[in-house]
Amino acid sequence: MKTEEQAGLFTREGARIPLQGVEVTGELLGGHARVRVRQRYVNDEKRPVEAVYTFPLPSDGTLSAFSMTCAGRRVEGVVKEREEAFRTYDDAITSGHGAALLDQERANIFTAQVGNLLPGEETLIEVEFLQAVTAEEGSVRWMLPTLVAPRYIPGTAAGNRTSHGTEEPTSRVPDADRITPPIGQVAYGLKMDLLVDLGREVVVESPSHAISVNKESGTRMRVVFSRGEVSLDRDLVLSLRSPDSSAVFTPLVTHRKADSGPGTFALTVIPDLLAMASAPPKQEVVFVVDTSGSMDGESLPQAQAALRLCLRHLREGDRFNVIAFENSFHSFQPQPVPFTQRTLEEADRWVAGLRASGGTELLQPMKAAMKAAPDGVVVLLTDGQVGNEDEILKAVLAERKTARVYSFGIGTNVSDALLKDLAKQTGGAVEFIHPGERIDDKVVAQFSRALAPRVTDLEVFFDGVEGAELAPTELPPMVDGVPWTLLGRYPNPGLGKVTLRGRSGRERFVLTVSVDFPAASDRPAVEKLWAAERIRGWETAQLTGRRADAMKKRIVELAVAHQIVTRYTSFVVVEERTGDRRASGQPETRVVPVNAPAGWAMFGASKRESELDGSVHIGGTGPVVSTGPQRKRSIAPGAPPPPPRIPAPAPIMVGAMPSPAAAPPRGASGAFASGGSAPPAPAPMSSQEMAKGRGLTERLLESARSLVGKSSKSQAEEPAFPMMDSMEAEEEGEAFAASAPAMAPKDFEPMEMEQEKSRHEGAGVEALLGRQLANGLWDGPGAGPEPVRQARATALALLELLRQGVTSSHPLHGAQVKKAVEALLSLAASLTGEPQVAELALGVAWLTAAGPRTRGRIEQAAKPLAGLNGRLGNEVALRQHVDALAAR
């Protein structure tokens, strides 16, 4: 009897956990993903109980089905208006029946209530959702969040509780108790069985988990966890890469039942706008980096690495600033400053001194960034773990003029809802960086989008067919090479054309696509995706009064008609019971705790986000703006013991950068004193600390050593974050495509081993690129005028890159090569007194520049140089000539 009473899962305090495990199944197909999340509950107690589980789903997912299976019987759920669904659930539980309710708390947070779980009986709850899946540059990144991580809850306590979260409702987050599940040491885990079929050969890898990929037939593959079951403590990330980046995609997908009302279509185009490319104007760029407690551990070093790479995408003449935030925010300089070699080195030192602590008070720094660059670019680096998403989004939209927000979601657990909304409503984009993913790929992708040609003020016209009820209601801009999708309804079948008109700068843009709207087509997912996108557009409308009430009614009607969960509608399912299976009385509630997020050092650490008030600073020269004291956050009882503290990596040095200043003394609160000329340097690490942290930081440390020229084993390996520079828009049509080594379907090898094998040959390239100056040139030893010295050093650097196969068309490093070529062209007039240096510089520039227009400019500059006559255009002869000049 004693053994029987101790069966089942328990929290550390001894409370029983009815949730026994979660399983993810489904299909990742060419046009969309259909995924099922199955939760298995078992009541090990002697009386009926109610389970409450708060869990995440992707913010762009569309819930399409909800069911409950118990005693061998499956019952399908239905969507009702939210309060009506709750009354249905509550009436069923009070009457002794089984029932389950699914509420949406945020676009990516849901609560499942499962009532009257009978003793000893297993109950399965299944949630199905749809996602649009579109490949960019031949690859798809699919992410499934696995837990609702702790988030920053600002404001003062206000309002009444309606759920079981650890936080009280506040004036700024009135539903805080609905989005803060307790953190505990839990034993339930996650299983996966996904079918992947994109209609072409792909390789599948995961930076988040060890996986096994089994090929079935044709292009079908099945993906499972290598260990069978894993902890729900980090996002599940799959990367599906195709060797053929130009693989055919389906531009038009439709759904219509024969002779039964209107059809639904999804039209996707990938715009080719390079013909409209021009030299991008100088930009105002403000970087906003999260240094709150949730970034402590693995996330902040990743954010620092990404930020350093971002800085190297700026061009001389651009203006920039960096804002770091936690409870308060602190800027690199009082105002944006020009991008020069000096400001680059200063910013590098400032970024190296950032530390993680405090709360995620994002509102004020985002408002400050928008005021500093109302028509520029804001780059946000964060894990997105905030509770006041709507407040932040509204403030950003109110402050901006034409500014776009490009975000990097960083860490093992990223809340994607705010980041995707910021990108969508400002015309920006978002990239996610999970530990183990290549940071350089992400930075290249973001800056290629930021500088790419785009079409705005789009209008759509139908010829021969009719399109109605379009979604999104406000057409987003088209960006070169980025898939653009329009959904809508068609009343009648037929053949016709869809024409898109807009402007790219001063140029007019017209694109016409032939379409066939069939009388019958069986792709029901398209209809739900259309309805969900239509509702998202309505939800963003800033309406008040009677119009807001009318919009809510419209959303509820469409959601119920297409069975979609929204903030105003919920899924409910009732199992009618009789006899002994019908419960009596009210069941006791069991709130399911969730894991502590992987890689978060804040749990159990002395500097918890909850224990710091609103005056924590990071040393530097810029202004400190305090947002006032904040409510403390409590960590739920039963939280796991703190993980080992991971020391921050040494700062990355560029060129002959001076050493960072010594760290100023800390105050009693642990905050850095402000007012110094430089931020604090990372604290030295003991050998014991190094051993503890090496598993996560080894490559970061090795990279730092290689860049400052120290002799170490790492010089035979590629640094963890290569130095990138700005992407100059080439009118010749060179396209950047993020690339990664292909992996054959097989049992997963540790990601670090895969990365090290793929990077081994590039160490010299990365170290060399790390010494490029802000103006695009290199500097070298010796006497003589600076232009001559830098031209020769740059030519020798480019020649070495050429020997390694790196030219301006290189998918990762081409931006820096282009920047160097442009810098050499601008120096050409200064080299008339040094013909051999001029021949070397322009000859190497011609060999490394892939675009015909750039080569034409080089040929024009080389006309006075007799040594190059007849050799430009003959690569063999030119290569022999520049090799001879380089050897002198």
SULKARA-V810493 format. One record per residue. N is the residue number from 1. OMEGA is omega in radians with two decimals (999 if undefined). D_FIRST is the distance of its C-alpha to the first C-alpha in Angstrom with 2 decimals. Layout:
# SULKARA-V810493
n:omega:d_first
N:OMEGA:D_FIRST
N:OMEGA:D_FIRST
This chain:
# SULKARA-V810493
n:omega:d_first
1:3.14:0.00
2:3.12:3.77
3:-3.13:5.42
4:-3.13:5.09
5:-3.11:6.30
6:-3.14:8.83
7:3.08:10.17
8:-3.12:13.72
9:-3.08:16.85
10:2.91:17.49
11:3.14:20.76
12:-3.13:21.62
13:3.11:21.03
14:3.10:17.41
15:-3.12:18.40
16:3.12:16.97
17:-3.12:19.64
18:3.13:19.80
19:-3.07:22.65
20:-3.13:21.60
21:3.14:25.13
22:3.11:28.82
23:3.10:31.27
24:3.07:35.05
25:3.08:37.13
26:-3.03:40.68
27:2.95:44.29
28:-3.02:46.82
29:-3.06:50.09
30:-3.08:53.76
31:-3.09:54.12
32:3.05:50.68
33:3.00:46.98
34:-2.97:44.40
35:3.11:40.95
36:3.07:37.54
37:-3.06:34.67
38:3.13:31.37
39:-3.10:28.30
40:-3.13:24.87
41:3.02:22.28
42:3.10:18.63
43:3.13:16.76
44:3.13:13.12
45:-3.05:12.99
46:3.13:12.70
47:3.14:16.49
48:3.10:19.57
49:3.04:20.94
50:3.09:24.30
51:3.07:24.85
52:-3.05:28.13
53:3.09:29.38
54:-3.02:32.88
55:-3.10:34.26
56:2.93:37.74
57:3.11:40.04
58:-3.08:43.65
59:3.11:46.07
60:3.07:48.45
61:3.09:45.88
62:-3.14:46.25
63:-3.03:43.09
64:-3.14:43.76
65:3.14:40.57
66:-3.09:37.15
67:3.08:34.56
68:3.10:31.00
69:3.07:29.13
70:-3.08:26.04
71:3.10:25.02
72:-3.09:27.77
73:3.14:30.44
74:3.13:32.60
75:-3.12:34.44
76:3.11:37.32
77:3.08:37.97
78:3.12:41.33
79:3.07:43.24
80:3.00:44.32
81:-2.89:45.95
82:-3.11:43.39
83:3.08:43.16
84:3.11:43.25
85:3.12:40.39
86:3.13:38.29
87:3.10:39.18
88:3.13:38.18
89:-3.07:34.77
90:3.11:34.25
91:-3.13:35.42
92:-3.12:33.03
93:3.14:29.95
94:-3.13:31.12
95:3.07:31.59
96:3.12:28.04
97:3.01:29.16
98:-3.13:28.07
99:3.07:30.54
100:-3.10:31.41
101:3.10:34.29
102:3.13:36.13
103:2.99:38.55
104:3.10:41.07
105:3.04:41.35
106:3.10:43.84
107:-3.11:45.45
108:3.13:42.75
109:-3.11:39.75
110:3.07:37.56
111:3.04:34.60
112:3.00:32.14
113:-3.11:30.24
114:-2.98:27.66
115:3.13:26.66
116:2.97:24.11
117:-3.05:21.72
118:-3.13:19.38
119:3.09:15.56
120:-3.07:14.80
121:3.10:18.59
122:3.11:20.88
123:3.10:24.17
124:3.04:27.18
125:-3.10:29.94
126:3.09:33.20
127:3.12:36.18
128:3.08:39.44
129:3.12:42.46
130:3.03:45.97
131:2.96:48.13
132:3.14:51.74
133:3.14:52.11
134:-3.13:55.57
135:2.98:56.64
136:-3.11:58.90
137:3.05:60.98
138:-3.10:59.00
139:3.10:55.57
140:3.02:52.58
141:-3.12:50.04
142:-3.07:46.83
143:3.05:44.27
144:3.07:40.88
145:-3.06:39.38
146:3.06:35.62
147:3.05:34.83
148:-3.06:36.54
149:3.06:37.62
150:-3.13:38.49
151:-3.10:42.00
152:-3.12:44.72
153:3.13:44.88
154:3.07:48.32
155:3.11:49.59
156:-3.09:48.83
157:-3.12:45.94
158:3.07:46.96
159:-3.07:45.54
160:3.09:42.25
161:3.01:38.90
162:-3.14:37.91
163:-2.90:34.91
164:-3.11:32.23
165:-3.11:34.09
166:-3.10:34.46
167:3.06:38.20
168:3.02:40.14
169:-3.13:42.84
170:3.13:46.24
171:-3.12:49.88
172:3.07:50.14
173:-3.02:46.71
174:3.12:45.84
175:-3.07:42.71
176:-3.12:41.31
177:-3.13:37.94
178:-3.07:37.67
179:-3.09:38.36
180:3.12:36.39
181:3.13:32.70
182:3.09:30.66
183:3.14:30.63
184:3.10:27.43
185:-3.00:25.83
186:-3.08:24.31
187:3.13:22.70
188:-3.06:23.96
189:-3.06:27.21
190:3.00:30.28
191:-3.10:31.47
192:3.02:35.05
193:-3.05:37.09
194:3.02:40.61
195:3.14:43.69
196:3.09:46.88
197:3.12:50.27
198:3.13:53.19
199:3.11:55.73
200:-3.14:56.95
201:3.07:55.84
202:2.97:53.76
203:-3.05:51.88
204:3.08:48.47
205:-3.14:47.18
206:3.04:44.76
207:-3.03:45.27
208:-3.02:41.74
209:2.99:39.48
210:-3.08:39.68
211:2.99:40.33
212:-3.11:41.23
213:-3.09:44.02
214:-3.13:44.47
215:-3.11:47.72
216:3.12:47.48
217:-3.13:50.95
218:-3.13:54.02
219:-3.12:53.09
220:3.09:49.41
221:3.10:46.79
222:-3.05:43.01
223:3.11:41.46
224:3.02:37.89
225:3.14:36.27
226:-3.10:36.75
227:3.14:33.26
228:-3.11:31.66
229:-3.13:29.87
230:3.10:31.22
231:3.03:30.48
232:-3.09:31.87
233:3.13:34.02
234:3.09:37.55
235:3.00:39.85
236:-3.08:39.94
237:3.03:43.61
238:3.06:45.34
239:-3.14:49.04
240:-3.04:50.85
241:3.10:54.32
242:3.07:57.13
243:-3.12:59.97
244:-3.11:62.26
245:3.14:62.46
246:-3.10:64.95
247:-3.08:62.68
248:3.04:63.47
249:-3.11:61.36
250:-3.06:61.45
251:-3.08:63.62
252:3.06:63.04
253:-3.07:59.92
254:3.02:60.11
255:3.06:58.15
256:3.02:59.77
257:-3.06:59.03
258:3.04:62.21
259:-3.14:64.27
260:3.02:61.57
261:-3.06:62.47
262:3.04:62.92
263:-3.14:61.64
264:-3.13:60.01
265:2.99:61.16
266:-3.13:60.22
267:-3.12:63.23
268:3.06:62.73
269:3.02:65.59
270:-3.00:65.75
271:3.02:68.94
272:-3.01:71.41
273:-3.05:73.26
274:3.09:74.71
275:3.14:78.19
276:-3.07:77.80
277:3.03:76.72
278:-3.14:78.82
279:-3.10:78.55
280:3.14:75.77
281:3.06:76.97
282:-2.99:76.02
283:2.94:72.72
284:-3.07:71.11
285:3.08:67.56
286:3.09:64.99
287:3.13:61.76
288:-3.03:58.79
289:-3.12:55.99
290:3.07:52.58
291:-3.13:51.81
292:-3.09:48.91
293:-3.13:45.69
294:3.09:43.95
295:3.13:46.66
296:-3.09:45.84
297:-3.06:44.70
298:-2.92:45.80
299:-3.08:47.46
300:3.06:50.39
301:3.08:51.89
302:3.13:51.81
303:3.11:53.52
304:3.13:56.12
305:3.12:56.83
306:-3.13:57.21
307:3.10:59.44
308:3.11:61.72
309:3.11:62.14
310:-3.14:62.88
311:-3.11:65.59
312:3.00:67.26
313:3.10:67.66
314:3.11:70.00
315:3.06:73.74
316:-3.05:76.47
317:2.99:77.56
318:3.04:74.11
319:-3.06:72.88
320:2.98:69.30
321:3.11:66.98
322:3.09:63.35
323:3.04:61.06
324:-3.06:57.81
325:2.90:55.44
326:3.01:52.34
327:3.05:52.55
328:3.06:56.30
329:-2.94:58.47
330:-3.04:61.06
331:3.10:63.75
332:3.09:65.52
333:-3.14:68.88
334:3.13:69.98
335:3.07:71.34
336:-3.09:71.19
337:3.10:73.38
338:3.10:75.24
339:3.11:73.45
340:3.09:75.36
341:-3.13:74.65
342:-3.11:74.54
343:3.05:72.10
344:-3.13:69.91
345:3.11:69.64
346:3.14:69.03
347:3.10:66.30
348:-3.13:64.66
349:-3.13:64.54
350:-3.14:63.26
351:-3.13:60.44
352:-3.09:59.46
353:-3.11:58.86
354:3.10:56.38
355:-3.10:53.04
356:3.05:49.88
357:3.02:48.74
358:-3.08:48.62
359:-3.08:48.03
360:-3.13:49.16
361:-2.98:52.06
362:-3.01:53.75
363:-3.05:55.89
364:3.10:58.76
365:3.10:59.24
366:3.07:59.40
367:3.12:61.97
368:3.13:63.94
369:3.14:63.87
370:3.09:65.15
371:-3.13:67.93
372:-3.10:68.93
373:-3.07:69.05
374:3.11:69.40
375:-3.07:70.99
376:-3.10:69.40
377:3.04:66.10
378:3.14:62.92
379:-3.08:60.40
380:3.10:56.92
381:-3.02:54.36
382:2.97:50.88
383:3.03:47.23
384:-3.03:47.81
385:3.09:44.83
386:3.14:46.38
387:-3.06:45.47
388:-3.09:49.06
389:-3.09:50.16
390:3.13:52.35
391:-3.13:54.15
392:-3.12:54.99
393:3.14:56.16
394:-3.14:58.42
395:3.13:59.94
396:-3.12:60.71
397:3.13:62.37
398:-3.06:64.38
399:-3.00:65.71
400:2.93:66.55
401:3.07:69.74
402:-3.08:69.38
403:3.09:66.98
404:-3.13:64.27
405:3.05:60.82
406:-3.03:59.49
407:2.93:55.94
408:3.04:53.86
409:-2.93:50.12
410:3.00:48.81
411:-3.13:45.39
412:3.14:41.98
413:-3.09:41.26
414:3.01:44.33
415:-2.94:44.55
416:-2.98:47.24
417:-3.11:48.13
418:-3.09:50.70
419:3.12:52.24
420:3.09:52.84
421:3.10:54.25
422:3.14:56.61
423:-3.06:57.84
424:-3.03:58.29
425:3.06:60.13
426:-3.12:62.40
427:3.12:63.21
428:-3.12:61.41
429:3.13:58.58
430:3.03:55.22
431:3.13:53.91
432:-3.11:50.43
433:3.06:49.95
434:3.07:46.56
435:-3.09:46.31
436:3.10:47.73
437:-3.14:50.22
438:-3.12:53.94
439:-3.06:55.30
440:3.09:58.91
441:-3.07:58.29
442:-3.12:56.95
443:3.10:59.85
444:-3.11:62.41
445:-3.12:60.94
446:-3.08:60.99
447:3.04:64.51
448:3.08:65.86
449:-3.09:64.70
450:-3.09:66.10
451:-3.05:69.52
452:3.01:69.59
453:3.13:72.05
454:3.13:70.60
455:-3.14:71.80
456:3.12:71.46
457:-3.07:72.64
458:3.00:71.46
459:-3.12:72.43
460:-3.12:71.60
461:3.14:74.03
462:-3.13:73.58
463:3.13:76.42
464:3.06:76.29
465:-3.13:72.70
466:3.05:71.08
467:-3.09:68.16
468:3.08:66.50
469:-3.06:63.59
470:3.08:63.46
471:0.00:60.62
472:-3.09:60.68
473:3.01:63.11
474:-3.02:64.76
475:3.13:65.54
476:3.09:64.42
477:3.00:66.93
478:3.10:67.25
479:-3.08:66.82
480:3.05:68.38
481:-3.11:66.00
482:-3.14:63.00
483:-3.11:61.77
484:-3.02:62.75
485:3.05:61.26
486:3.07:62.54
487:3.14:60.59
488:3.14:62.13
489:3.02:62.85
490:-3.07:65.74
491:-3.05:66.99
492:3.08:68.85
493:3.10:68.75
494:3.08:71.64
495:3.13:73.11
496:-3.12:74.23
497:3.01:74.08
498:-3.12:72.15
499:3.10:74.17
500:-3.14:72.80
501:3.11:75.32
502:-3.12:75.03
503:2.99:76.53
504:-2.99:75.95
505:3.12:77.90
506:-3.09:81.35
507:3.07:81.00
508:-3.13:80.17
509:3.08:77.33
510:3.07:77.12
511:3.14:74.65
512:-3.11:74.83
513:3.06:72.18
514:-3.11:72.66
515:3.06:69.85
516:3.10:69.00
517:-3.01:66.96
518:3.10:65.99
519:3.14:65.71
520:3.11:62.26
521:-3.03:59.71
522:3.03:55.95
523:-3.02:54.45
524:3.13:52.33
525:-3.11:50.90
526:-3.10:54.39
527:3.12:54.33
528:3.11:51.11
529:3.09:52.34
530:-3.11:55.61
531:3.14:53.98
532:3.12:51.73
533:3.08:54.76
534:-3.14:56.76
535:3.12:54.12
536:3.10:53.92
537:3.11:57.67
538:-3.10:57.50
539:-3.13:54.78
540:-3.13:57.07
541:-3.13:59.91
542:-3.10:60.70
543:3.11:61.29
544:3.04:61.22
545:-3.06:61.65
546:3.13:62.18
547:3.09:62.43
548:3.11:58.99
549:3.12:57.61
550:3.12:59.44
551:3.10:58.07
552:3.12:54.49
553:3.13:55.12
554:3.13:56.62
555:-3.13:53.61
556:-3.11:51.17
557:-3.13:53.32
558:-3.14:53.55
559:3.12:49.86
560:-3.14:48.81
561:-3.10:51.43
562:3.07:50.14
563:-3.12:46.43
564:3.09:46.33
565:3.09:44.13
566:3.09:46.25
567:-3.12:46.10
568:-3.11:47.08
569:-3.12:44.99
570:3.00:41.32
571:3.03:39.33
572:3.11:37.13
573:-3.11:35.16
574:3.03:33.69
575:3.12:31.51
576:-3.10:32.33
577:3.09:29.34
578:3.04:29.35
579:-3.06:27.15
580:-3.10:23.38
581:3.12:23.72
582:-3.04:25.86
583:3.07:24.14
584:-3.12:25.18
585:-3.13:25.91
586:3.12:26.27
587:3.03:23.58
588:-3.08:22.73
589:3.05:24.49
590:3.13:23.03
591:-3.09:25.96
592:3.07:25.64
593:3.11:27.09
594:-3.13:29.48
595:2.87:30.41
596:-3.12:33.16
597:3.11:36.25
598:3.04:37.17
599:3.13:40.25
600:-3.11:40.31
601:-3.04:41.06
602:-3.06:40.89
603:-3.13:37.17
604:-3.14:36.88
605:-3.08:40.62
606:-3.09:42.97
607:3.09:45.03
608:3.10:42.64
609:-3.09:44.25
610:-2.95:42.98
611:-3.11:44.61
612:3.12:48.16
613:-2.92:50.73
614:-3.12:53.67
615:3.13:56.11
616:-3.06:54.80
617:2.95:57.69
618:-3.02:58.42
619:3.13:61.66
620:-3.06:64.72
621:-3.06:67.99
622:-3.10:67.09
623:3.04:66.30
624:3.12:62.96
625:-3.14:61.93
626:3.10:59.13
627:3.07:57.17
628:-3.13:56.09
629:3.12:52.82
630:3.08:49.70
631:3.08:46.39
632:3.08:43.79
633:3.11:40.86
634:3.01:37.40
635:-3.03:35.01
636:3.03:31.51
637:3.14:29.00
638:3.10:26.92
639:-3.10:29.95
640:3.12:30.00
641:-3.07:32.17
642:3.06:35.84
643:3.11:37.19
644:3.12:40.17
645:-3.13:43.35
646:-3.13:45.62
647:3.09:49.25
648:3.14:51.78
649:3.07:54.14
650:-3.12:57.71
651:3.10:60.13
652:-3.14:61.87
653:3.11:65.58
654:-3.13:68.23
655:-3.11:71.50
656:-3.07:72.83
657:3.08:70.77
658:-3.12:70.93
659:3.08:67.85
660:3.11:65.82
661:3.11:66.54
662:-3.11:64.45
663:3.07:61.55
664:-3.13:62.55
665:3.10:60.57
666:3.03:57.46
667:-3.09:57.22
668:-3.10:54.52
669:-3.10:52.54
670:-3.13:52.57
671:3.07:55.03
672:3.06:58.05
673:-3.12:61.33
674:3.02:63.58
675:3.09:67.25
676:3.13:67.64
677:3.13:69.61
678:3.12:66.66
679:-3.11:62.88
680:3.06:60.94
681:3.10:60.45
682:3.13:56.98
683:3.12:55.82
684:-3.09:56.30
685:3.04:53.23
686:3.13:52.30
687:3.12:51.48
688:3.09:47.85
689:3.13:47.74
690:-3.13:49.56
691:3.14:47.00
692:-3.03:44.14
693:-2.96:45.98
694:-3.12:47.75
695:-3.10:45.32
696:-2.97:46.30
697:-3.03:49.79
698:-3.07:51.47
699:3.09:53.62
700:3.14:54.64
701:-3.14:55.86
702:3.13:57.60
703:3.14:59.37
704:-3.13:60.68
705:-3.09:62.07
706:-3.09:63.76
707:3.10:65.43
708:2.98:66.97
709:3.13:68.23
710:3.12:66.20
711:3.13:65.89
712:3.12:62.31
713:-3.06:60.28
714:-3.13:59.65
715:3.05:63.31
716:-3.11:62.54
717:3.13:59.92
718:3.12:60.19
719:-3.07:59.20
720:3.08:56.10
721:-3.13:58.23
722:3.13:61.76
723:-3.13:64.52
724:3.06:65.71
725:-2.99:68.71
726:3.10:69.97
727:3.10:70.28
728:-3.07:73.93
729:3.13:74.41
730:3.13:76.57
731:-3.13:78.75
732:3.08:78.93
733:3.08:75.54
734:-3.09:73.36
735:3.05:69.75
736:3.07:66.84
737:3.09:63.69
738:-3.09:60.58
739:3.08:59.94
740:-3.14:57.20
741:3.13:56.94
742:3.10:55.76
743:3.09:52.59
744:3.09:52.17
745:-3.09:48.91
746:3.04:46.67
747:-3.10:43.56
748:2.95:43.83
749:3.14:45.25
750:-3.03:44.67
751:-3.14:46.96
752:3.13:48.73
753:3.13:49.81
754:-3.12:51.17
755:-3.12:53.04
756:3.12:54.50
757:-3.09:55.77
758:-3.04:57.36
759:-2.96:58.97
760:-3.02:60.28
761:-3.00:63.84
762:-3.03:64.21
763:-3.14:64.02
764:3.11:67.79
765:-3.08:68.04
766:3.13:65.45
767:3.13:66.97
768:3.14:70.39
769:3.13:69.33
770:-3.13:67.70
771:3.11:71.19
772:-3.11:72.83
773:-3.12:74.43
774:-3.13:73.92
775:3.11:77.31
776:-3.09:76.21
777:2.94:78.30
778:3.06:77.67
779:-3.09:79.69
780:-3.13:81.08
781:3.05:83.02
782:3.14:86.77
783:3.09:89.69
784:-3.14:91.26
785:-3.11:90.70
786:-3.14:87.10
787:-3.13:87.50
788:-3.12:88.82
789:-3.12:86.18
790:3.11:83.33
791:3.14:84.80
792:-3.14:84.97
793:3.14:81.48
794:3.11:80.07
795:3.12:81.94
796:3.11:80.58
797:3.13:77.02
798:3.12:77.39
799:3.09:78.93
800:3.08:75.93
801:3.11:73.61
802:3.10:75.80
803:3.11:75.39
804:3.11:71.61
805:-3.11:72.00
806:3.07:71.45
807:-3.11:73.92
808:3.11:73.96
809:3.13:72.05
810:-3.03:69.06
811:-3.14:65.92
812:-3.00:64.56
813:-3.11:67.53
814:-3.12:70.38
815:-3.13:70.43
816:3.08:71.46
817:3.12:74.07
818:-3.13:75.57
819:3.12:75.72
820:3.13:77.58
821:3.12:80.01
822:3.14:80.86
823:3.10:81.41
824:3.10:83.77
825:3.14:85.72
826:3.13:86.21
827:-2.98:87.51
828:-3.10:89.96
829:-3.12:92.92
830:-3.04:92.39
831:-3.07:92.80
832:3.14:96.40
833:-3.13:97.61
834:-3.02:95.02
835:-3.12:95.44
836:3.09:93.34
837:3.13:90.36
838:3.13:90.90
839:3.12:91.03
840:-3.07:87.87
841:-3.09:85.99
842:3.10:87.12
843:3.12:86.84
844:3.12:83.22
845:3.14:82.51
846:-3.11:83.95
847:-3.08:81.84
848:3.14:78.56
849:-3.06:79.29
850:-3.06:78.25
851:-3.11:79.71
852:-3.14:83.31
853:3.10:84.29
854:3.10:83.18
855:3.08:85.05
856:3.09:88.07
857:3.11:88.05
858:3.13:87.86
859:3.12:90.82
860:3.14:92.80
861:-3.06:92.11
862:-3.08:93.05
863:3.14:96.51
864:-3.02:98.45
865:-3.08:96.80
866:-3.09:98.89
867:-3.14:96.24
868:3.14:93.90
869:3.11:96.55
870:-3.12:95.78
871:3.08:92.43
872:-3.04:90.28
873:3.08:89.16
874:-2.97:89.33
875:-3.13:85.94
876:-3.13:86.87
877:-3.13:90.06
878:-3.14:88.45
879:3.11:85.59
880:-3.11:88.07
881:-3.10:90.07
882:3.07:87.22
883:3.13:85.91
884:3.12:89.36
885:-3.12:89.57
886:-3.10:86.15
887:-3.09:87.22
888:999:90.21
